[in-house]
């Protein structure tokens, strides 16, 4: 049975930093954007617990998007997955989707959903990276590719002319000692359906909102780009 979306709720204005395109219908919490985290049976899916609230605070600060302050957790094999236009997936260890999880995720992406997957190990040879990429290649053969650094994602809200910003983990030499110059993506009808990062943005943004005042630059702005792109495709 095809994965279909519920009726569209009222459109939301994204403010001056957002793209000019009309936002997608936001489903889950009525009239508000809901940050959904993917739960899967293998691995540790419940990482960086403070990150969602931090990004939601940034959406309130920089846009006019109404948000639900609570993070929702949705299983990849749940029919509720299709209620969310954005889903976040992360972890450190093995990713091995069950048959139902794989079917549900594949349906969700092909139907127009957006998955942001982030490797907490911030490397290219670790268990999460190798196993997640294998799952993506099973679902979308030869479709997970480097995202060009001039893609619209990098200018949809804030400008990142050099592509994905580096994280402190990369700059401090943690993980594989590399600064990853590109993100990867699976495109569906010319738009990003899966955005995949080895940069560990989840841990980069995993701090109390009150701590943001001590940063020289707000490092969550790229997260605003990711959410804005997901809602405006």
Residue pairs with C-beta under 8 A, 6 or more apart in sequence:
2 107
2 111
3 81
3 82
3 104
3 107
3 108
3 110
3 111
4 82
4 111
5 25
5 27
5 82
5 83
5 111
5 112
6 27
6 82
6 83
7 25
8 25
9 25
9 26
9 27
9 30
9 31
10 31
11 22
11 23
11 25
12 23
12 26
12 31
12 33
12 64
12 65
12 66
12 231
13 23
13 64
13 65
14 23
14 63
14 64
14 65
14 228
14 231
14 232
15 62
15 63
15 64
15 65
17 62
17 63
17 157
17 158
17 224
17 228
18 63
18 65
18 156
18 157
18 228
18 232
19 152
19 156
19 157
19 228
19 229
19 232
21 232
21 233
22 232
23 65
23 231
23 232
24 85
24 112
24 230
24 231
24 232
24 233
25 85
26 32
26 33
26 34
26 85
26 231
27 34
27 83
27 84
27 85
28 34
28 36
28 68
28 72
28 83
28 84
29 68
29 70
29 72
31 66
32 66
32 67
32 68
33 56
33 59
33 65
33 66
33 67
33 68
33 86
33 227
33 231
34 67
34 68
34 70
34 72
34 84
35 52
35 55
35 56
35 67
35 68
35 71
35 72
35 86
35 88
36 71
36 72
36 73
36 74
36 84
36 86
36 87
36 88
37 45
37 46
37 52
37 71
37 72
37 73
37 74
37 87
37 88
37 89
37 90
38 45
38 74
38 75
38 76
38 81
38 87
38 88
38 89
38 105
38 115
39 45
39 46
39 73
39 74
39 75
39 76
40 75
40 76
40 89
40 95
40 97
40 98
40 101
41 97
41 98
41 101
42 93
42 94
42 95
42 96
42 97
43 91
43 92
43 93
43 94
43 95
43 96
43 128
43 131
44 91
44 92
44 93
45 89
45 90
45 91
46 73
47 90
47 91
47 92
47 120
47 202
47 203
48 90
48 120
48 202
48 203
48 205
48 206
49 206
50 206
50 207
50 208
51 202
51 203
51 205
51 206
52 71
52 88
53 69
53 71
53 209
54 205
54 206
54 207
54 208
54 209
54 212
54 220
54 223
55 205
55 220
55 223
55 224
55 227
56 67
56 68
56 69
57 209
57 212
58 218
58 220
58 221
58 223
58 224
59 65
59 67
59 224
59 227
60 67
62 157
62 221
62 224
63 157
63 224
63 228
65 227
65 231
72 84
74 80
74 81
74 83
74 84
74 87
75 81
75 101
76 97
76 100
76 101
76 102
76 104
76 105
76 108
77 98
77 100
77 101
77 103
77 104
78 104
81 87
81 104
81 105
81 108
81 113
82 107
82 108
82 111
82 113
84 113
85 112
85 113
85 114
85 230
85 231
86 113
86 114
86 116
86 227
86 230
86 231
87 108
87 113
87 114
87 115
87 116
88 115
88 116
88 117
88 118
88 202
89 115
89 116
89 117
89 118
90 117
90 118
90 119
90 120
90 202
91 119
91 120
91 128
92 120
92 121
92 126
92 127
92 128
93 127
93 128
94 127
94 128
94 131
95 128
95 131
95 132
95 135
96 131
96 135
97 105
97 135
102 135
102 138
102 139
105 115
105 139
106 139
106 140
108 115
109 115
109 139
109 140
109 186
109 188
109 193
109 194
110 188
110 193
112 188
112 193
112 233
113 193
114 192
114 193
114 194
114 195
114 229
114 230
114 233
115 193
115 194
115 195
116 195
116 197
116 226
116 230
117 132
117 194
117 195
117 196
117 197
118 196
118 197
118 199
118 200
118 201
118 202
119 126
119 128
119 129
119 132
119 196
119 197
119 198
119 199
119 200
120 128
120 200
120 202
120 203
121 127
121 128
121 129
121 175
121 200
122 167
122 169
122 170
122 174
122 175
122 176
122 180
122 198
122 199
122 200
122 203
123 129
123 175
123 176
123 178
123 198
124 176
124 178
124 180
124 198
125 176
126 175
126 176
129 198
132 196
133 144
133 196
136 143
136 144
136 186
136 194
136 196
137 144
140 186
140 194
143 186
143 187
144 184
144 185
144 186
144 194
144 196
145 184
145 185
145 186
145 187
146 182
146 183
146 184
146 185
147 153
147 182
147 183
147 184
147 185
147 192
147 195
148 182
149 162
149 163
149 164
149 181
149 182
150 163
151 192
152 229
153 192
153 195
153 225
153 226
153 229
154 160
154 161
154 163
154 164
154 225
155 161
155 225
156 225
156 228
156 229
156 232
157 221
157 224
157 225
157 228
157 229
158 221
158 222
158 224
158 225
160 222
160 225
163 181
163 182
163 183
164 180
164 181
164 182
164 183
164 197
164 199
164 222
165 219
165 222
166 179
166 199
167 199
167 200
167 201
167 203
167 204
167 219
168 204
169 175
169 199
169 200
169 203
169 204
170 178
170 179
170 180
170 199
170 200
171 179
175 198
175 200
180 197
180 198
180 199
183 195
183 196
183 197
183 199
184 195
184 196
184 197
185 192
185 193
185 194
185 195
185 196
186 192
186 193
186 194
186 196
187 193
191 233
192 229
192 233
195 226
201 222
201 223
204 219
205 219
205 220
205 223
212 218
212 220
